[in-house]
Amino acid sequence: IMLNMEVVKPLIAHDPETVQALMTLIFIRDISSETAVAKPTTKLGHPMELFYENAWDGGLWRSPYNLESAGTFIFIRHYLRLYGAIPVLLGFVWLAFSLFQ
């Protein structure tokens, strides 16, 4: 499903190797910098400063959609392309009947 995230712009699913390299660099900076907000001795103006200094979100914070609505669309689109419309729609009908009886 992560391969289909690019359908909802500006979401991007990065390769695991890229994420690993960037998160390693962020970690090294956090433990070596005296001014990093991850240091317990750094005074914060607001607790959200912990998030925005090293934010690397893949487009989620710039997207006009929240993760729930985009994730549902990506999930349904993935299985429609994988299995076709009829089996997926029959699955949803079965799920709806089983939930609402």
Residue frames as a rotation matrix with the C-alpha (Angstrom) as fourth column:
ILE 1
0.576 0.818 0.000 0.00
0.818 -0.576 0.000 0.00
0.000 0.000 -1.000 0.00
MET 2
0.286 -0.542 -0.790 2.95
0.251 -0.753 0.608 2.33
-0.925 -0.372 -0.079 0.63
LEU 3
-0.675 -0.560 0.480 3.77
0.576 0.006 0.817 2.07
-0.460 0.828 0.319 -3.09
ASN 4
-0.125 0.741 0.660 0.47
0.897 -0.201 0.395 3.80
0.425 0.641 -0.639 -3.88
MET 5
0.111 0.173 -0.979 0.94
0.780 -0.625 -0.022 6.81
-0.616 -0.761 -0.205 -1.61
GLU 6
-0.826 -0.521 -0.213 2.12
0.283 -0.711 0.644 8.96
-0.487 0.472 0.735 -4.52
VAL 7
-0.397 0.772 0.496 -1.46
0.812 0.043 0.583 8.93
0.429 0.634 -0.644 -5.86
VAL 8
0.756 0.606 -0.249 -2.45
0.644 -0.619 0.449 11.43
0.117 -0.500 -0.858 -3.14
LYS 9
-0.120 -0.817 0.565 -0.20
0.563 -0.525 -0.639 14.43
0.818 0.241 0.522 -3.74
PRO 10
0.411 -0.896 -0.169 2.05
-0.760 -0.234 -0.607 15.55
0.504 0.378 -0.777 -2.01
LEU 11
0.694 -0.124 0.709 2.48
-0.505 0.618 0.602 12.23
-0.513 -0.776 0.366 -0.13
ILE 12
0.255 -0.702 -0.665 5.69
-0.721 0.320 -0.614 10.31
0.644 0.637 -0.425 -0.81
ALA 13
0.963 -0.066 0.261 6.69
-0.124 0.752 0.647 6.89
-0.239 -0.656 0.716 0.49
HIS 14
0.330 -0.926 -0.185 10.47
-0.938 -0.300 -0.174 6.88
0.106 0.231 -0.967 0.81
ASP 15
0.352 -0.334 -0.874 12.69
-0.108 0.913 -0.392 3.85
0.930 0.233 0.286 0.42
PRO 16
0.956 0.042 -0.292 13.68
0.270 0.276 0.922 2.22
0.119 -0.960 0.253 3.74
GLU 17
0.100 -0.994 -0.052 17.38
0.989 0.105 -0.102 2.84
0.107 -0.041 0.993 3.02
THR 18
-0.286 -0.134 0.949 16.75
0.289 -0.956 -0.048 6.57
0.913 0.261 0.313 2.58
VAL 19
0.680 0.621 0.390 14.74
-0.226 -0.329 0.917 6.75
0.698 -0.711 -0.084 5.80
GLN 20
0.768 -0.446 -0.460 17.41
0.640 0.554 0.533 4.82
0.017 -0.703 0.711 7.70
ALA 21
-0.236 -0.922 0.308 20.18
0.887 -0.334 -0.319 7.15
0.397 0.198 0.896 6.51
LEU 22
-0.177 0.220 0.959 18.25
-0.027 -0.975 0.219 10.35
0.984 0.013 0.179 7.30
MET 23
0.851 0.519 0.082 17.08
-0.113 0.029 0.993 9.15
0.513 -0.855 0.084 10.71
THR 24
0.438 -0.790 -0.429 20.67
0.896 0.424 0.134 8.18
0.076 -0.443 0.894 11.55
LEU 25
-0.462 -0.614 0.640 21.86
0.583 -0.754 -0.303 11.68
0.669 0.233 0.706 10.65
ILE 26
0.248 0.635 0.732 19.10
-0.281 -0.676 0.681 13.26
0.927 -0.374 0.011 12.72
PHE 27
0.912 0.069 -0.405 20.01
0.321 0.497 0.806 11.01
0.257 -0.865 0.431 15.67
ILE 28
-0.004 -0.991 -0.134 23.72
0.975 0.026 -0.220 11.90
0.221 -0.132 0.966 15.42
ARG 29
-0.403 -0.099 0.910 22.85
0.154 -0.987 -0.039 15.58
0.902 0.125 0.413 15.33
ASP 30
0.610 0.735 0.296 20.56
-0.205 -0.215 0.955 15.24
0.765 -0.643 0.020 18.33
ILE 31
0.844 -0.289 -0.452 23.21
0.536 0.475 0.698 13.59
0.013 -0.831 0.556 20.49
SER 32
-0.117 -0.991 0.065 26.12
0.989 -0.122 -0.079 15.80
0.086 0.055 0.995 19.37
SER 33
-0.308 0.039 0.951 24.57
0.291 -0.948 0.133 19.29
0.906 0.317 0.280 19.22
GLU 34
-0.861 -0.051 -0.506 24.29
0.505 -0.197 -0.840 21.34
-0.057 -0.979 0.195 22.37
THR 35
-0.769 0.582 -0.263 21.37
-0.538 -0.813 -0.223 23.33
-0.344 -0.030 0.939 20.93
ALA 36
-0.744 0.526 -0.413 19.26
-0.023 0.598 0.801 20.38
0.668 0.605 -0.432 19.74
VAL 37
-0.131 0.787 0.603 15.77
-0.894 -0.356 0.271 20.40
0.428 -0.504 0.750 21.19
ALA 38
0.508 0.290 -0.811 16.12
-0.062 0.952 0.301 16.69
0.859 -0.102 0.501 21.96
LYS 39
-0.606 -0.757 -0.243 18.55
0.269 0.092 -0.959 17.53
0.749 -0.646 0.148 24.77
PRO 40
0.202 0.731 -0.651 16.77
0.900 0.124 0.418 17.58
0.387 -0.670 -0.633 28.14
THR 41
-0.298 -0.397 -0.868 18.67
0.773 -0.634 0.025 20.75
-0.560 -0.663 0.496 29.13
THR 42
-0.911 0.003 0.412 17.32
0.303 -0.672 0.676 22.75
0.279 0.741 0.611 26.16
LYS 43
-0.571 0.737 -0.361 14.50
0.087 -0.383 -0.919 25.09
-0.816 -0.557 0.155 27.15
LEU 44
-0.676 0.435 0.596 11.48
0.722 0.226 0.654 24.81
0.149 0.872 -0.467 24.90
GLY 45
-0.893 0.448 0.031 9.06
-0.449 -0.893 -0.040 27.62
0.009 -0.050 0.999 24.14
HIS 46
0.257 0.966 0.015 6.41
-0.953 0.256 -0.160 25.01
-0.158 0.027 0.987 23.38
PRO 47
0.010 -0.261 0.965 6.40
-0.290 0.923 0.253 21.17
-0.957 -0.283 -0.067 23.49
MET 48
0.868 0.376 0.324 5.66
0.187 0.358 -0.915 21.04
-0.460 0.855 0.241 19.75
GLU 49
0.509 -0.769 -0.386 9.19
-0.852 -0.515 -0.096 22.33
-0.125 0.378 -0.917 19.11
LEU 50
-0.201 -0.547 0.812 10.29
-0.391 0.805 0.446 18.71
-0.898 -0.228 -0.376 19.53
PHE 51
0.311 0.443 0.841 8.43
0.527 0.656 -0.540 17.88
-0.791 0.611 -0.029 16.32
TYR 52
0.969 0.244 0.038 9.10
0.158 -0.494 -0.855 20.74
-0.190 0.834 -0.517 13.97
GLU 53
0.340 -0.906 -0.250 12.89
-0.700 -0.422 0.576 21.03
-0.628 -0.021 -0.778 14.33
ASN 54
-0.732 -0.661 0.165 13.58
-0.428 0.635 0.643 17.61
-0.530 0.400 -0.748 12.79
ALA 55
0.259 0.935 0.244 10.31
-0.281 0.314 -0.907 17.13
-0.924 0.166 0.344 10.93
TRP 56
-0.773 -0.356 -0.525 10.53
-0.617 0.226 0.754 14.94
-0.150 0.907 -0.394 7.85
ASP 57
-0.292 0.847 0.445 7.03
-0.452 0.288 -0.844 13.86
-0.843 -0.447 0.299 7.09
GLY 58
-0.795 -0.034 0.605 6.88
0.437 0.659 0.612 12.68
-0.420 0.751 -0.510 3.48
GLY 59
-0.855 0.427 0.293 4.26
-0.003 -0.570 0.821 15.30
0.518 0.702 0.489 2.65
LEU 60
-0.292 0.813 -0.504 1.61
0.871 0.444 0.211 14.41
0.396 -0.378 -0.837 5.24
TRP 61
-0.231 0.195 -0.953 1.70
0.701 -0.646 -0.303 17.79
-0.675 -0.738 0.012 6.98
ARG 62
-0.807 -0.088 -0.584 1.42
-0.279 -0.815 0.508 19.62
-0.520 0.573 0.633 3.64
SER 63
-0.867 0.491 0.086 -1.45
0.384 0.547 0.744 17.48
0.318 0.678 -0.663 2.39
PRO 64
-0.566 0.736 0.371 -5.03
-0.726 -0.658 0.200 18.79
0.391 -0.157 0.907 2.39
TYR 65
0.432 0.701 -0.568 -6.15
-0.334 0.709 0.621 15.31
0.838 -0.079 0.540 3.52
ASN 66
0.241 -0.351 0.905 -5.71
-0.945 0.126 0.301 13.65
-0.220 -0.928 -0.302 6.87
LEU 67
-0.741 -0.668 -0.074 -4.10
-0.668 0.721 0.186 10.22
-0.071 0.187 -0.980 7.11
GLU 68
-0.456 0.634 0.625 -7.41
0.009 0.705 -0.709 8.43
-0.890 -0.317 -0.328 7.72
SER 69
0.600 0.752 -0.273 -9.12
-0.265 -0.135 -0.955 9.66
-0.755 0.645 0.118 4.57
ALA 70
0.214 -0.603 -0.769 -6.04
-0.975 -0.084 -0.205 9.33
0.059 0.793 -0.606 2.37
GLY 71
-0.743 -0.535 0.401 -5.22
-0.593 0.805 -0.024 5.92
-0.310 -0.256 -0.916 3.85
THR 72
-0.039 0.821 0.570 -8.73
-0.015 0.570 -0.821 4.61
-0.999 -0.040 -0.010 3.18
PHE 73
0.737 0.292 -0.609 -8.61
-0.551 -0.263 -0.792 5.81
-0.392 0.920 -0.032 -0.43
ILE 74
-0.145 -0.888 -0.437 -5.14
-0.982 0.184 -0.048 4.32
0.123 0.422 -0.898 -0.98
PHE 75
-0.648 -0.046 0.760 -6.19
-0.375 0.888 -0.265 1.00
-0.663 -0.457 -0.593 0.62
ILE 76
0.364 0.877 0.314 -9.32
-0.017 0.344 -0.939 0.65
-0.931 0.337 0.140 -1.54
ARG 77
0.653 -0.164 -0.740 -7.47
-0.744 -0.321 -0.585 1.71
-0.141 0.933 -0.332 -4.70
HIS 78
-0.441 -0.896 0.063 -4.68
-0.880 0.445 0.168 -0.79
-0.178 0.019 -0.984 -4.03
TYR 79
-0.580 0.243 0.778 -7.04
-0.035 0.946 -0.322 -3.75
-0.814 -0.214 -0.540 -3.70
LEU 80
0.618 0.763 -0.192 -9.18
-0.194 -0.089 -0.977 -2.65
-0.762 0.641 0.093 -6.64
ARG 81
0.379 -0.558 -0.738 -6.09
-0.923 -0.177 -0.341 -2.63
0.060 0.811 -0.582 -8.84
LEU 82
-0.629 -0.696 0.346 -4.81
-0.735 0.678 0.028 -5.90
-0.253 -0.237 -0.938 -7.36
TYR 83
-0.740 0.382 0.554 -7.98
0.212 0.914 -0.347 -8.03
-0.638 -0.139 -0.757 -7.49
GLY 84
-0.774 0.524 0.354 -10.42
0.323 -0.154 0.934 -6.10
0.544 0.837 -0.050 -9.69
ALA 85
-0.653 0.541 0.530 -13.66
-0.644 -0.765 -0.012 -4.35
0.399 -0.350 0.848 -8.83
ILE 86
0.229 0.882 -0.412 -16.06
-0.452 0.471 0.757 -7.29
0.862 0.013 0.507 -8.47
PRO 87
0.061 -0.195 -0.979 -14.25
0.646 0.755 -0.111 -9.28
0.761 -0.626 0.172 -5.71
VAL 88
-0.899 -0.431 -0.073 -13.46
0.345 -0.596 -0.725 -6.12
0.269 -0.677 0.685 -3.75
LEU 89
-0.533 0.776 0.337 -17.03
-0.700 -0.628 0.338 -4.80
0.474 -0.055 0.879 -3.98
LEU 90
0.337 0.634 -0.697 -18.40
-0.082 0.757 0.649 -8.20
0.938 -0.161 0.307 -2.96
GLY 91
-0.363 -0.566 -0.740 -16.04
0.733 0.317 -0.601 -8.16
0.575 -0.761 0.300 0.01
PHE 92
-0.967 0.033 0.253 -17.28
-0.149 -0.879 -0.453 -4.72
0.207 -0.476 0.855 1.06
VAL 93
-0.078 0.996 -0.035 -20.92
-0.675 -0.027 0.737 -5.82
0.733 0.081 0.675 0.71
TRP 94
0.239 0.106 -0.965 -20.24
0.408 0.891 0.199 -8.90
0.881 -0.442 0.170 2.83
LEU 95
-0.730 -0.578 -0.364 -18.44
0.587 -0.258 -0.768 -6.76
0.350 -0.774 0.527 5.43
ALA 96
-0.759 0.500 0.417 -21.30
-0.523 -0.850 0.067 -4.24
0.388 -0.167 0.907 5.52
PHE 97
0.249 0.902 -0.354 -23.91
-0.425 0.430 0.797 -6.95
0.870 -0.048 0.490 6.01
SER 98
0.070 -0.275 -0.959 -21.88
0.658 0.735 -0.163 -8.67
0.750 -0.620 0.232 8.71
LEU 99
-0.881 -0.470 -0.048 -21.32
0.360 -0.600 -0.714 -5.41
0.307 -0.647 0.698 10.60
PHE 100
-0.761 0.605 0.234 -24.88
-0.627 -0.778 -0.029 -4.12
0.165 -0.169 0.972 10.49
GLN 101
0.020 0.794 -0.608 -26.82
-0.209 0.598 0.774 -7.28
0.978 0.112 0.178 11.35
